[in-house]
Amino acid sequence: MFDPTVFENLKVAFENQLYDLDNLTGQIEITGRSDRLEMSVMSRQFALRFALAGRREIAAEIRLEASLKDLAAEILEAPGETPGCKLGVRFYVRVRNAAAQCELIQEIVQRIWGPDEPPVQRLSFLYGETPDSYMNTIELKFSRKINEDQMGDIPDLIDHMLRTLTELQAL
């Protein structure tokens, strides 16, 4: 009998919560989904991108990753190993005044999330164009792996993401 991995269980839990917010309450719109098996290193990656309903200019993305080592330790029931996945959260927002807006974004994210590691902001624009704005990708990484023991934290995590989207919208 097939026994789903921690990765699969967490992926389904996030999908259920987020698709309910899209389909049932209409609070968000799912704008992208990626579910990959990286054959060269035998890892799994899952990402689900969404925005507040009717406000697609700012997006959030939840990301799960499981390495070959994580998957093998779980499937082979390796002694002393705790199965889990890496969790990441990203936000995508266009900024015009990078110096001022990035500082505000940093304050918003740190106030809401209180992360162990500060958020990383990456600014980009198309080469050859004179940029009047930049795409800012704000990334939060978490220092520990997650597993099914954190399933109850998923609604709080999503609430933090929605709150962050709402506050970023006000910039």
Secondary structure as GFF3:
##gff-version 3
##sequence-region A 1 171
A	DSSP	alpha_helix	6	23	.	.	.	ID=ss1
A	DSSP	beta_strand	28	38	.	.	.	ID=ss2
A	DSSP	beta_strand	43	52	.	.	.	ID=ss3
A	DSSP	beta_strand	55	66	.	.	.	ID=ss4
A	DSSP	alpha_helix	68	75	.	.	.	ID=ss5
A	DSSP	beta_strand	86	95	.	.	.	ID=ss6
A	DSSP	alpha_helix	98	113	.	.	.	ID=ss7
A	DSSP	beta_strand	120	124	.	.	.	ID=ss8
A	DSSP	beta_strand	134	141	.	.	.	ID=ss9
A	DSSP	three_ten_helix	148	153	.	.	.	ID=ss10
A	DSSP	alpha_helix	154	169	.	.	.	ID=ss11
###
